[in-house]
Amino acid sequence: MIDCEQALREIERYVDGELDPAGCREIEQHLGECGPCLQRKEFRSSLRVLVAKKCGPGPAPDALLQRIKKLLASERLE
């Protein structure tokens, strides 16, 4: 079984659905036995939902687009 350090190192990939089935089983087994890691996973899951809700699809504000274009142009000059 994996320890807390290993579980927390992979928790983002687990929450994002990027782990292979074996990795998911290891994380789930650990979370079933470790309250602090389960709380961390719940926080990350909630944060992911909140970010998706607040930063969901839609056009970026014009000011942001202009800043990005300016940064990209300055990168090309260097």
Contacts in CASP RR format, 6 or more apart in sequence:
PFRMAT RR
TARGET T0000
AUTHOR 0000-0000-0000
METHOD contacts of the structure
MODEL  1
MIDCEQALREIERYVDGELDPAGCREIEQHLGECGPCLQRKEFRSSLRVL
VAKKCGPGPAPDALLQRIKKLLASERLE
1 26 0 8 1.000
1 29 0 8 1.000
1 30 0 8 1.000
1 33 0 8 1.000
2 10 0 8 1.000
2 26 0 8 1.000
2 27 0 8 1.000
2 29 0 8 1.000
2 30 0 8 1.000
3 30 0 8 1.000
4 30 0 8 1.000
4 34 0 8 1.000
4 36 0 8 1.000
4 37 0 8 1.000
6 30 0 8 1.000
7 26 0 8 1.000
7 27 0 8 1.000
7 30 0 8 1.000
7 31 0 8 1.000
7 34 0 8 1.000
7 37 0 8 1.000
8 37 0 8 1.000
8 40 0 8 1.000
10 19 0 8 1.000
10 23 0 8 1.000
10 27 0 8 1.000
11 27 0 8 1.000
11 37 0 8 1.000
11 40 0 8 1.000
11 41 0 8 1.000
11 44 0 8 1.000
12 44 0 8 1.000
13 19 0 8 1.000
14 23 0 8 1.000
14 24 0 8 1.000
14 27 0 8 1.000
14 41 0 8 1.000
15 41 0 8 1.000
15 44 0 8 1.000
15 45 0 8 1.000
15 48 0 8 1.000
16 48 0 8 1.000
17 24 0 8 1.000
19 27 0 8 1.000
27 41 0 8 1.000
30 37 0 8 1.000
31 37 0 8 1.000
31 38 0 8 1.000
31 41 0 8 1.000
32 38 0 8 1.000
60 68 0 8 1.000
END
